Amino acid sequence: MDFLEEIERRRTFGIISHPDAGKTTLTEKLLLYGGAIQEAGAVKSNKIKKGATSDFMEIERQRGISVATSVLAFIYKDKKINILDTPGHKDFAEDTFRTLTAVDSVIVVIDVAKGVETQTEKLVEVCRMRKIPIIVFINKLDREGKDAFDLLDEVEQKLGLKVVPLSFPIGMGYDFKGIYNLWDKKLNIFSGDIKQTVSEGIEFTDVNIPELDEIIGESLANTLREEIELIEEVYPKFDLELYLKSDLQPVFFGSALNNFGVKELLDCFIEIAPPPQPKMSNIRMVDSKEKKFTGFVFKIHANMDPKHRDRLAFVKVVSGIFKRNFNYLHVKQGKKMKFSSPNAFFAEKKEIVDESFPGDIVGLHDTGNFKIGDTLTEGEILEFKGVPSFSPEHFRYVNNADPMKSKQLAKGLDQLMDEGVAQLFTLDLNGRKVIGTVGALQFEVIQYRLEHEYGAKCSYDNLNVHKACWVEPEDAYNDEFKEFKRVKQRYLAKDKKGQLVFLADSAFTVQMTQDKYPSVKLHFVSEFK
Ligand code: G4P
């Protein structure tokens, strides 16, 4: 297979959902189709169980599992499929946002009974901003849930999508009979007994023929006919170009647990989902078909063994072929590096590989050289854009609780921040350190990991901050900016890259500040240029 064919056959995507909608179950069923696993139950759920806030074993367990399931790859109908795992827990949302910088498309899972939930709204918003093509899978059709048309409306309104159903349920819950697949015009009849087996589906190009009544009964057949007519009137026709531009989102219905509607989803996915896409760098667009290797780090995972403090940096290959033992330029550090044991991921295993293609994820062992967002190239000085930090939601002062271990604390904090566990700000006024996180859980994770991996102890003090706003002065020398800096001195800090940040204590303060100093722009993301 030549280079271009290798690119063309790759599909790198993420599955996103609110916790419990069925992401893990769907992932597992997809792997079953790829023959990557033999039985259900092989993919462990990576979610943190409810109420586990102070259960550190649970956090460690989660970390262990999430290394194993970070990337799940399999081959299906000759396509190489890479699923990038995204944590469902809201406290790890930033991890998910970063992973979305490395996917070429996503599948959104929605629970038929719960409809669109908060976490899904946030994640889909990021996908829309980034114009990532989306397929929606409405799950748990074997249970009583919302009316299918109401749900489609809800998806459009709450997620701001333009949907086109490519399959439609026949009945629901107790009366769930099957699915009519509008994509390839097939009827799949549900039987409670066929769990985990693949049903081929009956060819049914025309729902108006009388045989349909014999199979699903007259009443359901008539309802289905009316519904299909309505779909054809109300919803647009599927248009590949619009889907790829993220202007149209196909919807599938099914039950992941019962393996129903999953094959239809997968068969359509491999046909329509995009192969590795070009990516913007600070100087130019890089096309996946370019011969020279480029890639970027989107995730760093600390090793589970505290004695060997090495980490695994996950690199998405953007262009060219990544080769083992080849010299690559770490652009930010201006340093050549080569990697003797790059890992590739397959099902739930990882193994050393000689070559990886665009769309693939390579795991590189790292002793502290990488930060999230770092770019590797064959020598060209360019950096990929788009791994921004979002404003944290929770802020606390961090104090050294063991004066003998200040070096360890500094190193530990530094490395945990590189991993993206949280963000560190240093106050201009007195040099005090502030940690900002997406969820309260991370403070405990940090404290625990500092102690167990770095032998350092920390304590926290409360701090009233609403949002971190990255400051962009129109003119760094004008009087307005000087005045802003003088008045807000107590609330100004630097982030890890040395960018100026205003720690605002309320939404009102943000508004007031913006009104008073209009030439000083405030941003809630670190990457605004
Ligand atoms: P998540 O990764 O999105 O958090 O969800 P996960 O797949 O873990 O699924 C959450 C729960 O929903 C699980 O039940 C799972 O079995 C169930 N589920 C998933 N798909 C379907 C479906 O199509 N129909 C029905 N009825 N249930 C479904 P659980 O009891 O929380 O966990 P478990 O003990 O079954 O693992």
Residues whose N, C-alpha, C, O or C-beta is under 5 A from the ligand:
A	BS01	G4P	S17 H18 P19 D20 A21 G22 K23 T24 T25 L26 S45 K47 G88 N139 K140 L141 D142 R143 G254 S255 A256 L257 N258
